[in-house]
Amino acid sequence: MVYFDHNATAPLLPEARAAWLEAADKFIGNPSSPHRVGARADAALTQAREELAALLGCAPFDLVWTSGATESNNLVLHHFARALPADVEAWVSAIEHPCVLAPARHYFRDRLRLISATRSGVADLNWLQAALNKTRPGFVAVMAANNETGVLQPWREAWALCRERGVPFFCDAVQWIGKLPARGLGDCDFATGSAHKFGGPKGTGFVKCPANGRVAPLLLGGPQEEGRRAGTENVAGVLAMMAALRTRERTMAAVADKEPMRTAFEQRVRAALPGAEIVGADSPRLWNTVMALMPATDCRQRWVVKLDKVGFAVSTGSACASGKEESSHVLAAMGYGPDEAGRVLRFSSGWETSAAEWESLARALVQVHQAMQPGGT
């Protein structure tokens, strides 16, 4: 099986597996325990915190270990709901991941304003700037890279606009980290990441929090993480996550070699499949992600099943939305209709994916398309 669903989850890196096994044997204690076994586990967490802080560009104390992106993003929205006055608005881009949008709707309801997106899949900075010139929200949330389209978002520019006006800024960087350099994300008031998106273990992530002020915890029942997240820390998971991130950060120079593979694939698809469209093609995107609007032949689920049968694992969009009847909210925000949204496939490669594998995927798409024509087999 050739795997083209890395945005949903990436295979565990050998370096991460080795780090997990070593940590599970070496650091058996609870980091909160007062004895030397516990102290050694706590010291390992401290070292990992310092390493991640150096990569992001923030202070070690700013970091909180979590179980992954969903918890991290819920923690941030919960904090804002508890910390902000009851009458302020929350401004969140319309193309955020569901684990940002769902808690935003839950906590802020009629105080939630969605930042519009362009047809190219980019959060509209002109909208944001014009709105900020009129009023001040409680916070602004703009992701770093979209999980469905791969379109890179103007998070640095949005952060700068917010900083000028003293507005807290939150960036879900889950799809960015491990694919592009993490440096600079530490400037955000809040930023989140998840290990399994870049070759670390599932169930491990982090939140970068503001350097000053308290954070309202989502989980209660213990003093861990300086009172910001109760629960015994996953030492082995954190060390495995850092081993994976360390590996990925060393390969960032290879990004320039990866984009031509994606570009060649897109050219082949558009030439071979009349009516195919690359969503967000005019915008800078993650080097590994292609969201394609397929020809109006059949439903996208049939595409996925047929591609699976010929040895390719692909997605219909966000893994968190698969199996649902409603259309992608990301595509809706970009102006695509339900019929169009029902024809999209997402292909997301990994660092180890070869040009030959991209080429074989293009051939498989042509093969499947032909089989789905009247009289095809």
N, C-alpha and C positions, 0 to 999 in steps of 0.2 A: 504494500500500500504506500503510495506517494502522498505525503502529508502536506496539505495546503490549508491548514486551519490554525496557524500559529497565533493569530490574534485571540482565538478562544483559549488556547493553552499551548505552551511550548513544551516539548519533551524535556525531561530532566537531564541536565548536563552531567557528564561523568564527574566533573569537578564538584558539582553540588552534591551528588550522591556520596562521593568520597568524604566530603566535609561533614555531611549529615551522619554517616556511620561513625566517623572519628569522634564527633561531638557527643553522639549518643553513648559512646563507651567512656569518654573522657570526662564529660561534665554531667554527672548523674544527679547532682544536687539541685535543690530548689534555690534559685538565685536570691530569694528572700530569707533563706535560712542563715542563722548566725554563725554556724561552724565553718571550718575551712573548705569543706566540700561545696557548700553553698557559695562561699566567697569566690571560689574558683569559677563557678558558673557565672556569677555576677560580673567578674572581671572579664570573662569572655564576651559577655553582652556589651560591656563598656567599650571594649576594643572594637567590636563591630559597629557600635554607635559612632565612634570617632572616625572610623573608615568611611561610613556612609555620609557623615557630615562633611568630610573633606571632598567627597565626590559631588555633593549637592551644592556646597558653598554655604553652609550654615553652622551653627554651634551644635555640639553633640546633645546638649540638654534639650534642644528643640525637637528631638525625634522620639516618637512613641511607637513601640512595636505592636502590631495588630495581627489579626488572622487573615488579612487580605483586603482587596479593594472595597468590597461591599461594606465591611465593618468600618474601614477607614473613612469612606465617604459619608456613611451614616453618622460617624462620630463628629465630623466637621459640621454637618447640617444640624445635628442635635445641639452642638455647642452654640452655634449661632442662634438657634431658637431659644436657648436658655439665657444667653448673654445679652441679646439685643432688646431694645424697647419693643413693646407690643404693637407699636404703630408703624414701624419701619418696614420697607419693602426688601425683598430678596430678588436680585437680578441674576438669572441663570441662563446660559445660552441654550437655545432650543434644541441643540444637537448633542447635549450631554448624554452620558450613559444612563440607563435606567436607575442604577444605584446612586445617582445624584438627583435625577429628576423626581424619582418616587419619594424620597424623604423630603425634598424641597416642597413638593405638593402637600405632603402630610403635615409638615410643620408650619408652612406659611400660607397655604390655601389661597385666599383671595389677595394676599399680599405678595404673591409671586408674579414677577414680570419676566417673560422670556425674551432674551436677546435674539433678534432675528438672524437668520443665516442667508447668505447669498445663494444663487443658483450654483455657484462653484463649490459650495459646501463650507464656506468660511463664516465664522461669527462676525457679524456686521459691526466693525469698529466705528463707522460713521454714526450708526444708531447709538452705540454706547457713548460716544463723545457728546453727541447732541443731548442725550438724556442726562448725562452727568453735568452738563452745563446748566440744566434746569433744576435738578434736585439731587439729593445725596441718599443712596440706598444703604441698607445695613451691611451688605457685602455684594461682591460680584464674583461669579463663578464662570470661568472659561477653561475648557480642557486644553491639553497640550496637543493631542492628536486624536482624531476621531477613530473609534474602533471599527466602524463599518466602512467608511470611505477611505480611511487613511489620510485624509486631508489634514495638513498641519495648521493649527490654529494660531492666531496672533496673540499668544499668551503674554509674551514680553511687552508688546505694545499696550495690551489691556492692563497689565500690571502697572506700567508707567502712568497710564491715565488715572488709575485708582490711587496710586501713590501721591500724585500731585494734589489730590483732593482728600487725602486721608481716609480713603475707603478700603476696608479689608478686602484682600484678593485671594481667591481659592482656585487652585489648578489641579484637576485630576490628570496626573501625568502617567497613568497606568500603561498606556500604549506607547508612550515616548521612551520611558526608561528601559534601557537594554537594547534599544534600536538606534537611538541618537544620544549624544553626550548628555549626561545628567547635570553637568555644571550649570549653575544659574537658577535652577529650580528652587534652590534654597532661599532665593530672594522673596519668593511668594510667602504671604502670611501663612497659608496652608497649602500643602502639596501632598499628594498621595501616590503610593506605588504598590505593586503586587508582584511577588516573587515568581509565580508560575507563568507570567507573561514573558519572561526572558530566560527560562531554563532553571529556575529555582523550584522548590517544592510548593505544592498547593497548601493553602492554609497559613501563609506567612505574608505579611506586608508591613507597611509603616505609614505614619502621618508625620509630616513636618509641620510643627506648630509655631506660633509666634514666639519670639524671643522673650517678650514681656507679657505678663498677665497670665491668669489661670485659664485652664481649659475645662469646660464642663464635661465630665466623663459620661460616656454612654453606658459603660459597664460599671456596676458598683459591687462592693464587697471585699475590697482589699486595697492596700496602699501602693501597689506596684506602679511602675512608670510614673513616679512622683505624684500619685493620686489621679493620673489622667486616664488610666485604663486598668481596671482591676482584673486579676487573673494571673496565674503563673506563666511567665514568659516561656516561649518555645525556643529554647537555646539552640537546639540542633537545627530547627527550621531557619532561625535567623542566620546562623553561621553558614548554612547551605545557601541561603539567599545571597549572602555577601560573596560567597565563592563564585556563584553564577554571575553576579553583577561585575565582579572583578574581571572575570573572563570576557564578558561582553564589552566592557569599557576598553579592554586592550585591543579589540578588533574594530573599533570605530573608524579607523583609517580605511577600512575595506568597504565602507558605504559607497564610495565612488564606483567600485566594481560591481555593486549589486544593482544599482538603478538601471543600467543598460539591459540587464536580463528582463526586468519588468517591462521596460519600454518595448523591447523586441517582441515580447509576448502580446502586449496590447496591439501592436501593429499587425501581428499575425491574426489575431482574433477579428479585428475590424475588417481586414482584407478578406478573410475566409467566411465570415458570418455576416451577410448583409442585414443591416438593422441593428447590429450590436453597437452599444455605446459605453464608453468608459466614464463612470460617474466621477465628477471632480477632476477631469483630465486637465483642466486649465490651471489647477492650483498645485502648489508644492504638496507632495504627499510622502508618506512613509515609503521607503524604498521597497518594502515587502508586500504592499497591499494594493489589490486591484478589486474594485467593485464594478462589475459589468452588468449592464442592462442587456439581457439576452434577447435574441429575436423572438417575436411573438409566435412561438411554436407550441408550447405547452407550459404547464405550471412548473415553478422553480423546484418544487419538491421532487418532481420526476427527473429533472436535471441531476439533482444531488444523488438520487438512487441509482441512476444509470451511470454516473461517473464513479460512484462507489463500486459498482459491479465491474468496471474496467480498471479499478485499482487506484482511484484518486479520492482523497477525503477533502471536500470543500464545504463551504457554508452558504447559507442563504442570507447572512447578515450577522447581527449580534447573537452570540451564543445564548445570552440571557433572554432573547426574544424568540428563539427558534421554537417551532411547534405552535405558535400562536396565530390566530387568524388575522389580527389587525396588521396594517401596513407599518413599515418602518417609520418611526417619528422623525428620524434623521432625513429620510428622503422627502417626507411631507414638508419639513421645514425648508428644504431646498426647492420646493415647488413641483415635485414629481407627483403624479396622480396615483391612485391605488392600483390601477392596471399596470402602470409602469413599475411601481414598487414590487408588484407580484412577480416580476421577471428578473430580479437581480440575483446575482451570485457573488459571493466574496471569496477571493483567493488570497491567502496570506502565507507567505513563505517564511523560512527561517534562515539563519546565517549559513547553514550548511546546504541549503537548497542550491542545486546546480543549474547552469544554463540548459543542460540537457533535460532536466526535469521540467523546467518551464516550457521547453519546446514540446516535450511529450504531453504536457497538459493541453497545450494548444491543439495538438493533433487529436487528443481525446475529445475535446469540445466539438471539433468538426465531425468526428465519428459519431458522437452522440446526437448531434444536430441532424445529421443525415438519417440516422435510425429513427428519429422522431417525425420525419416527413411522411406523408401518405405513401404507403407502399414500402416504407423502410422496415428494416428488421433490427 
